[in-house]
């Protein structure tokens, strides 16, 4: 009996190791499998959409560059001929500047007079060139150029009306016309 008791105590402290049965892999829920596949497809579609948009943008930019180069080449051919100075109105024909001023439309008359003055000093109305504002055109004239001061007077009067909000009055128009007439007298520096 003692032996039985000893064996019993031994088994209490040293139980037999049971072999675990290998469990078969758990079957995944069909819904979670479907959601995983749909998520992978959605990510792939987003990546493809982004790539398509990038290539489309690149193609559009390339086309725009080609069009700009073609337009620049066409405009360069057109710009080869120098800008012609506006001709003075023939006798008996009313100058549009005077016609606008006679109607009291001084702001429009001043804008036309400014444009003519800029063309007289070499500005191209096509807008192609180094100067895009009247001040920039004025800055291109040499300090010794006789046209610089009269053009400065024309530009200043136009700026008062256009940018400073001053009224376009007959006095301001006459001051501008005086500067424009002096442009014809002023000689460009050699």
Protein Blocks (a to p, Z undefined) as FASTA:
>chain_A
ZZmmmmmmmmmmmccdddddddddddddfklmmmmmmmmmmmmmmmmmmmmmmmmmmmmm
mmmmmmmmmmmmmmmmmmmpccdddddddehiacfklmmmmnopamlmmmmmmmmmmmmn
opafklpajbfbfklmmmmpcfklmklmmmmmmmmmmmmmmmnopacdfklmmmmmmmmm
mmmmpccdZZ
